[in-house]
Amino acid sequence: MRSLDAWVASRRCEANGVDYIFGLGGNEVLDRKVEAAADDVRVRWAEGELPLVRRYVETRYGAASWKCERRVAARIEASANGLDIRYVVTNIRRGSAEWLYDTLYCERGQAENLIKLHKTQLASDRTSCRSPLANQVRLVLHTAAYWLLLTLRDAIPKLQPLASAEFKTVRLRLIKVAARIIETTRRVRIAFAACCPEAELFGGIARWLQPAGP
């Protein structure tokens, strides 16, 4: 976010008593404020054998368009790719710079990714009905589909590639599959093709989701 955009958004949040944390573009002034910490990260990476060295610091910063200084947290990282510094600006007083960036800001980004999945891969933006109530029902159905797919993905063992796959991939590999259904009075059997690559994983997920007996 540019300094001007951050100033406009932060001023509106502050006027309405809303906590905020925004990404902030770096500049020479900010870089000078964290130069000592950046040098420390560079030296520790050069002297050590670690592939990556990271440090978090905070400072006060006010752009020319801002009327006051605000709290800025910086994530400084040195690796074989060079030095990388990311900034966030916030009015939240509690927490360390590391907590602000890693826990609060990055998790907000993950929430945005999940909203993106809800919209783009489950078509929740298709609210073209004339009736607002009908559009609301459609959105509820899309949300139900979202929770079903999220629960399914969370049930996949973390070592499996599908554990971090997007919804469209999970749907293609685990839901849009051909199988023969054999239903009896006591159980339902699902027979996959011999060449189905996810048959074993499908069975494991079904057992994991099955409610525990008495």
N, C-alpha and C positions, 0 to 999 in steps of 0.2 A: 504494500500500500504506500502511495506517495505521501510525503509529509503533509501536503495540503489536504488530501483525502482523510488522513488520520486525524488532522486537526478538526475538520468539519464533523466527522463521526464522533470523535471523543467529546467535543463540546456539546453535541446533542445528548450523548449518554450522560454526561455530568449534569446537564441542566435537568434531566429527568431522574436523577438518582440511580442510574444503571451502571453496574460494573462492566468493564470492557477489557479486552486484550486484543490488540491488532498487530499484524506484521508491519514492520517499519523498514523502509528502504535505507540502506547504509549510505553514508556520505563521509567526507573528510573530517568533519567536526566530530561525528560519532566515533570514527576510527581513531582519532587522536585521544579521545576519552578512555578508550580501552586498549591503548597501545601497549602499556606495561603488561597487562594480562596476555595480550597477543604475543609479545616477545617471550614471555614465560612458556607459553604453549609451544611456540616454535622451538625453543631450546630443549625442552623436555622431549619433544618428538625426535629431534636430531640426535640427542644423546642416548636415548633409549632404543629398545628394539620393538616397541609396540607399533602396530600398524596404524593406530589412531590415538591421538591425545585430545581430550576435550575438557573445557573449563567454562564455567558460567560466572558472569559478573553483572553488576547493575550500576547504573549511573543516573544522573538527572540531565535531561536534555530539553531544550526548547528551540524549535525551528523559528525562522524569522517571521513566519505567519502566525505563530502561536502567541498567546498572550501570557503564558506562564510555562514554567518547566514541568515536565512530567517524568514519571518513573519509566526507565527503559532497562530491560534485561537483554543481555547478549549471550549467545551461545558461540563460543570460539572453538574451532576444530582444526587440527593440523593432521595431514595425512600425506601419502605419496602424491595426491592431487594438488597439494598446496594448502594454503590457509583459507578457511571459509568462516565468515562471521555472519550470523543472522541476528536481527534485532526484533524485539516486540515492545510495544508501548502499552501501558496499562495504568488504571487508577486504583488497582487493588493494592492495599497496603501490606497484607499478610503474605507469608511465604517467601522462600528464597528464590533467587534467580533461576536456579535449576528446576524448582517446582513449577514456577511460572511458565517456563519454556517447555520442558519435557512433559509434565503431567497435565497442565491446564491448556496450553496453546496447542500442543501436538494432538492431544485427545480431541480438541475442538475440530482439528483438521480431519481426524478419523470420523467424527460425527458427520462432517460435510460429505465425506466419501460415501457413508451409508445412505444419506439423503439422496445423493446422486444415483446410487443403485436403485433406490425406491422410485426415482423419477424416470431414469433412462432405460432401465432393464425390466421394470415391471409396468411401464407405461402409466404411471399414476397421474401424469399431466393430461390424460385424455378425459377431460370433463366437458364434453361438447353437447351434453343434453340440455334441453331448454329449461328443465326444472332444476332449481338449486338442490332440492331434496334428492333427486335422482343422481346428480353429480356427487353429493355427499355419500350416498350409498355406494357408488362406484369407487370412491376414494377409500371407504371402509373395506371393500373387497380387495382392493390393491394392497392395503395395509395388512390384511389377513394373509395374503399370498407372501408378502414380505417376511412376516414372522415365521411362516412355515419354512421358507427357504433359509432364513437365518438359523432356525433351529436345526434344520437338516445339515447345514454347513458346520455348525458348532459341534455336531455329533461325529463329524469325520475326525479320525485321529490326526494329531498335529503333524506327524511325519508324512502324511499323505499329501501329494501336490494339490488335491482338490480342497484341502483344509483352508487354503487362502485364495481359492479361485473366485472369480466373479459369479454372480447369480446365473448369468446366461450359460456359463460353462457347467455349473452344477446341474442346471435344468437339462442341458443337452446330454450329460454323461450319466445322470442318475434317474431322471424322470422320463425323458423322451426316449425310452428304450422299449424294444419289442420283447414280450415274454408271454408264456402260456400260463393262465391262471386256472388252478384246479381247486375248487371249493368243495369241502365236505362239511359234515355236521360239526366237526370238532376243530378243523383248522383250514387255513387257506395256504396252498402251496404255489410258489412262483417258480416256474421253470425257465431259465434263461438259455439263450443259444450257447453252444459250446465255446464259441469264440468271443463271448461278451467280456470285455476287459475289466468291467467293474462288478462282476457278479459276486465275488467274495466280499468286496467292500460293502455292497448293497446288503448282503446278509448280516454283516457285522453291525451296520447301522440299525437295521431292523431289530436285532437283539438288544442293542443298547437303548433304543427308544421304547422297548416293550415294558409295560408297567411291572414292577416287582410283585410277586405273588404274596399271599398271606403268610 
